[in-house]
Amino acid sequence: MELLENFKAIEVETPVDKIIRQIRELIITGYLRPGDKLPSERKLSEKLGVGRTYIRDAIKKLEFVGILNTLPQSGVVVNGVDIAAMEGLLSNIMKIEKPDFFSLVETRVMMEK
């Protein structure tokens, strides 16, 4: 049994997780800043080689926690969020398998304080 304790579970990333990771890296490195507009869903899906549904799901997750904001007829923009807080938050978002509504609401309330 001691040998088994040295193994770690393999984490499989979904396309949504990979999209969130890329957006996170662009924000952390400063390439995307608060107020910057993301490319359209169509352009992102073409560039990333995934369906628009994956793009929409990633944007919805990031919107729910306040990192992105969809403005009618303007597109999706980056909100002003503390980088350190955002980095931990994004890691946690990607680990949510089934939406735990209470936890997501609780996280959003804490961010808005």
N, C-alpha and C positions, 0 to 999 in steps of 0.2 A: 504493500500500500504506500510506502514512502515514495516510491518512484512516481506513482500517479499524482501525488501532491505537487510535483514539479511541472505538471502540464497545466496550461491555461485554456479556457474556452476560446474558441475561434469566433471572432465577431465578423459577421457578414454584413457588408454595407449595401444598402439599397441605393438605387439611383438618386432618390430624394436626399439621402444622407450625403452622397457625394456632391450634389449641387449645393447643399447647405455648407459643406466643408469648403467648397471653392469660394462661395460668397464670404464666408468667415475669414478666409485667408486674405481676400481682397480688402476687407475692412481693417483687419489687424495690421496689414502692411501699409495702410494709408492710401491705397489706390482708390478705394471707395470711401468717401467721407460723408458726414451728415449733409443731407440735401442733394446728394448725387442721385441721378436717375439711372435705373437699370435698363438694359436693352429690352426690347419687347419680348414677350413669350416666344413668338415665332422665331426671332433671331437667336434667342438663347437655345431653343430646342434644336435649331439647325447647327449651331456652333458646338453644342455638347453632344449631339447625336442621340438625343432621347426625345420621347413624345412630350407634347405640351402639358399633358396631365401631370407628369413628374415635376415640371417647372412650376405649375400651379400649386401642387401640394407643398413644395419647398417654400414657395412664397407665402402660402397660407400659414405654415408653421412659424415662419419668421415674423409674419404680421401679427399673429396671435400674441407673441411675447413682446411685441413692440420694437423689433429691430428694423423691420421694413414697414412702409405705409403706402397703400394704394390710393392715389389721388384721382378722382374721376377726370377723365379726359386728359390726364397729365402723365399717368404711368405709375411705376413703383419707385419710391425714393427711400434712401437710407435715413433712418431716424438718428438723432443724436443719442448715443448710448455709451456709457463708460466702457472702454475696451476690456478691462480686466473682468468686469461683471459679465459682459457679453460673451467673452471667450468661454467661461465656465457654463453659462447658460446654454450656449450652442451645443456644447458637448453633452449636456443633459438632454436637450431636445432630441438629439439623434439617438439616444438610448431608449426613448419611449417607444415601446412596441405597439401597445394598444392605447389609444388616447385615454388618459386618466384626467378627465375634465377637472376634477377638484384640484389636482396638483398643478395643472396648467393655469387655472384661475389664480391659485395661491401665488404662483411664480409671477404672474403679471401684476398682481396687486403689490407685491414686494418691490417690483421694478419701478412702479409708478410713484412710490413714496418719495 
